[in-house]
Amino acid sequence: MAAERLHLVRHGEVHNPHRVLYGRLPDYHLSESGRRMARAAADHVAALDRPVTELYSSPLERAQESAEPFAERFELVPEIDIRVIEPTNVFEGTQMRRSLMNPLNWWHLRRPSLPSWGEPYTSVAERMLGIMDEAWDAAGGGDVVMVSHQAPIWITHLRVAGLPLRHDPRTRRCALSSVTSFERKGDVWREVAYAEPAATENAVDVGAV
């Protein structure tokens, strides 16, 4: 028996007063607002009135902390899986606007279709769909929740929709603590819902790759 629906949940707001592109750096934790966002995401999934039987999380602190409300509400222990982690990025640890003013960094922007500044989009799509397939087949019914990051979720959306993976990161529809939901029929994934249950109007959201 396979899963019934799979929800990719983005983490909540991170405490990031210096507006650093944090990427995979350690010790970037949710802000108080971020914790409220994560609870709102868990409340939204619970309100769907669907059993959640499996919970996965990226190993980064902000994702694990965003998984906590799901673990408490559905009485699950999250499985930590590196395949849902943030992509690598050469600008990690910098303030992006300042980095782009330095001509020495322009080389990293030479092929945005890859992208040339980090992990290839094709690699991100393959690892995400790999864990999604594995979790779907192993679930034994009910829904699966995976707490991940903006880039992996958006790239999964593009791949499932059959759209080019090349994109402008500023155009992603993947708000903090948003929930992007999928179903699989046979071997084919399709997106079935997108929701932004958390209030994010004044959120700081500059750390995504």
Secondary structure, DSSP 8 states (H G I E B T S, - for coil): ---SEEEEEE---B--TT----TT-S---B-HHHHHHHHHHHHHHHHTT--EEEEEE-SSHHHHHHHHHHHHHHT---EE-GGGS---BTTTTS-HHHHHTSGGGGGGGS-TTTTTTBS-HHHHHHHHHHHHHHHHHHS-SSEEEEEE-HHHHHHHHHHHHT--S---GGG----TT-EEEEEEETTEEEEEEEE--S--TT-------
